[in-house]
């Protein structure tokens, strides 16, 4: 399959460009990590493929209208219960 055909088919299937689709996937991964871990924003940026904390913050605010810290505060983690002995 040619690159052009791939791009066209991906856009037909997802309604977006390949670059925007990839960014959306990376932001979704970052959201999941912010909701489920206490990892620092810099580590989440690396794990989600966005590179740096500044890059994560830029795209997070642009796409979601909230900072990563603000997003994390909106989804406080529940303390884990210790298993019964």
Secondary structure in CASP SS format (residue, H / E / C, confidence):
PFRMAT SS
TARGET T0000
AUTHOR 0000-0000-0000
METHOD secondary structure of the structure
MODEL  1
X C 1.00
X C 1.00
X H 1.00
X H 1.00
X H 1.00
X H 1.00
X H 1.00
X H 1.00
X H 1.00
X H 1.00
X H 1.00
X H 1.00
X H 1.00
X H 1.00
X C 1.00
X C 1.00
X C 1.00
X H 1.00
X H 1.00
X H 1.00
X H 1.00
X H 1.00
X H 1.00
X H 1.00
X H 1.00
X H 1.00
X H 1.00
X H 1.00
X H 1.00
X H 1.00
X H 1.00
X H 1.00
X H 1.00
X H 1.00
X H 1.00
X H 1.00
X C 1.00
X C 1.00
X C 1.00
X C 1.00
X H 1.00
X H 1.00
X H 1.00
X H 1.00
X H 1.00
X H 1.00
X H 1.00
X C 1.00
X C 1.00
X C 1.00
X C 1.00
X C 1.00
X H 1.00
X H 1.00
X H 1.00
X H 1.00
X H 1.00
X H 1.00
X H 1.00
X H 1.00
X H 1.00
X H 1.00
X H 1.00
X H 1.00
X C 1.00
X C 1.00
X C 1.00
X H 1.00
X H 1.00
X H 1.00
X H 1.00
X H 1.00
X H 1.00
X H 1.00
X C 1.00
X C 1.00
X C 1.00
X C 1.00
X C 1.00
X C 1.00
X C 1.00
X C 1.00
X C 1.00
X C 1.00
X C 1.00
END
